[in-house]
Amino acid sequence: MVMLMASACTDRGDGESLVLPGLTSATSQVSGKDGSRSTMLTAEPSSPGSDEDPGSSDGADSDTGGDTGDGEGSGPGGAPWDPCRIITWDDLPGERPTDDTQATPEPQAADPEAAYTAACRFRAKTNDVAVLWGPSSKATVAPSGQHGEEQTTIAGRPGLKIVDLSEGLTLICMAKVDLGNGRGVAGVGAFARSKEQTTPDKHPCAVALRLAAEIVKRTV
């Protein structure tokens, strides 16, 4: 089982791991030795061949940079694009850390058997941001019936928003979007660094949905 951990504390330690592929809205609260609380999203099992791509019937595959028919290409984890390059700091105005080490997008270890096989972390000032990709044969935007899911449309494509609430505040928001025509599924997670609500444009759901829409525009 792969876990995504997002700290519910104001301060995140530099050594804190963030393993991203295979997300669902299932959450649990855990406590660290220092008394801090963290929220975890557990991995969703992949289901090869079980989900049809909602956009697969509207035309032939377009060139997405090495597409092999299931969206897979020469990028990390078989992705047709690099999760660390498809989004840049220009898409997160004012969020780039001043520390160049912190500002470098971080490729994340991915389980090839998980639904999402490529991932990257951006240590933005307000939110930690995760960018993900998974092949259409494994990743899906179909709701699983768990709490916090909401079907939506992202830049004209079918999507799913997953919200994790803690003490009435949205600390974690995940946006998944089906890129259509076998291009796979993109996901963006935003994880608030503080329990305090931020400005509307930096709310985790606003960030996740906006970046997911940008990925659609750049890949479809």
Salt bridges, closest charged atoms under 4 A:
GLU16 OE2 - ARG12 NH2 3.83
GLU44 OE1 - LYS176 NZ 3.71
ASP82 OD2 - ARG85 NE 3.66
ASP91 OD1 - ARG218 NH2 2.62
GLU95 OE2 - LYS202 NZ 3.20
ASP100 OD1 - ARG96 NH1 3.55
GLU106 OE2 - ARG123 NE 2.43
ASP128 OD2 - ARG12 NE 2.75
ASP128 OD2 - ARG121 NH2 2.87
ASP128 OD1 - ARG193 NH2 3.24
GLU150 OE1 - LYS161 NZ 3.55
GLU167 OE2 - ARG37 NH2 3.20
GLU167 OE1 - LYS195 NZ 3.77
ASP178 OD1 - ARG157 NH2 3.91
GLU214 OE2 - LYS217 NZ 3.67
GLU214 OE1 - ARG218 NH2 3.10
